[in-house]
Amino acid sequence: MEGKSNPLLNLLVGLGVLLLVANIIFSKEWKALKSFSTTKGAGSSPRYIDSYVKLTPQGEKIKAKHFDWPNEICNIVAQKHIRIGMTPEQVKAAWGIPYKIEVTTTDSGREESWTMRELGADYLYFESGKLKLIKQNE
């Protein structure tokens, strides 16, 4: 029998390999690798799709109110932190209502300057609805 190939065994092995490959292709890990993102935004480093960012208990409370926000942003807002690329709504959820808002409209779009405290210690600058600059004085 040595040197002879069993066709049934070859078929079963081939089907097993095919099923293993199909499982890998359609698994979450494969989708995560294919969805690897290098775009910049609220979380400016490359990262896997958002479903792999585990929500903290506090982040879950934010997500319940803002289901369309990425998990990463919900966790950041829950910690009362902000990050470049956040929307004004996300910043308000993290830091509260600004003391003063100045709006400028130009041919390139709308810009906002926020003063977060009465004494003007923290300034935030938004362009086209995204946080572009955080200036903190100590």
C-alpha positions in Angstrom: 0.0 0.0 0.0 3.0 2.3 0.3 3.1 4.9 -2.5 -0.6 4.5 -3.2 -2.9 7.5 -2.5 -6.4 7.0 -1.1 -8.7 9.2 -3.1 -11.3 9.4 -0.3 -8.6 10.5 2.2 -7.3 13.1 -0.2 -10.8 14.4 -0.7 -11.4 14.7 3.1 -8.1 16.4 3.6 -8.8 18.8 0.8 -12.2 19.7 2.2 -10.7 20.2 5.6 -8.2 22.7 4.2 -10.9 24.4 2.2 -13.1 24.8 5.4 -10.1 26.1 7.4 -9.3 28.7 4.7 -13.0 29.7 4.5 -13.2 30.1 8.3 -10.1 32.4 8.2 -11.5 34.5 5.4 -14.9 35.0 7.0 -13.7 35.4 10.5 -13.6 38.7 12.4 -9.8 38.6 12.5 -9.6 38.6 8.7 -12.2 41.4 8.5 -10.1 43.4 11.0 -7.0 43.0 9.0 -8.8 44.0 5.8 -10.3 47.0 7.6 -7.0 48.2 9.1 -7.4 52.0 9.0 -4.6 54.6 8.7 -6.9 57.5 8.4 -6.4 60.4 10.8 -9.1 61.7 13.0 -10.2 61.4 16.6 -7.6 58.9 17.4 -4.8 59.8 15.0 -2.9 56.6 15.0 -3.6 53.6 12.8 -6.0 51.2 14.4 -8.2 48.2 13.8 -11.9 48.6 13.3 -13.7 50.1 16.2 -15.5 47.0 17.3 -12.1 45.8 18.7 -11.9 48.8 21.1 -13.5 47.5 24.3 -15.8 49.9 26.1 -15.1 50.8 29.7 -18.1 50.8 32.0 -18.2 54.6 31.8 -17.7 54.4 28.1 -20.8 52.2 27.9 -22.9 54.9 29.5 -21.7 57.4 26.8 -22.3 54.9 24.0 -25.9 54.4 25.2 -26.5 58.1 24.6 -24.4 58.4 21.5 -24.6 55.0 19.8 -23.1 56.4 16.5 -19.8 57.5 18.2 -16.8 55.2 17.9 -16.0 53.1 21.1 -12.7 54.8 21.4 -14.3 58.3 21.5 -16.9 57.1 24.1 -14.0 55.9 26.4 -12.1 59.2 26.0 -15.2 61.3 26.7 -16.0 59.2 29.7 -12.6 60.1 31.1 -13.3 63.8 30.5 -10.5 64.0 28.0 -10.5 65.5 24.5 -8.5 64.7 21.4 -7.7 66.4 18.0 -10.4 65.4 15.5 -13.3 65.4 17.9 -16.6 67.1 17.0 -17.9 70.0 19.0 -20.6 67.8 20.4 -18.0 65.3 21.6 -15.9 68.0 23.2 -19.0 69.4 25.0 -19.8 66.0 26.3 -16.2 65.7 27.7 -15.5 69.2 29.0 -18.9 70.9 29.1 -20.3 74.1 27.6 -17.6 76.6 26.7 -17.5 80.0 28.4 -17.3 81.8 25.1 -17.6 80.9 21.4 -16.3 83.1 18.6 -17.4 82.0 15.1 -15.7 83.1 11.8 -17.0 82.2 8.4 -14.6 82.3 5.5 -14.6 81.0 1.9 -12.9 77.8 3.2 -15.6 77.1 5.8 -16.7 77.8 9.4 -14.1 78.2 12.2 -14.9 78.4 15.9 -12.7 79.5 18.8 -13.8 78.3 22.2 -12.7 79.7 25.5 -13.4 77.1 28.1 -12.9 79.1 31.3 -13.8 82.6 32.3 -10.1 83.6 32.8 -9.3 82.2 29.3 -6.9 79.4 30.4 -8.0 76.9 27.7 -8.7 77.6 24.1 -10.0 75.2 21.5 -10.1 75.8 17.7 -12.4 74.0 15.3 -12.3 74.0 11.5 -15.1 72.3 9.5 -16.6 70.8 12.5 -13.4 69.1 13.8 -11.1 70.0 16.7 -7.9 71.2 15.2 -6.0 72.9 18.0 -5.9 72.7 21.8 -4.1 75.5 23.6 -3.8 75.2 27.4 -2.2 77.8 29.6 -1.1 76.9 33.0 
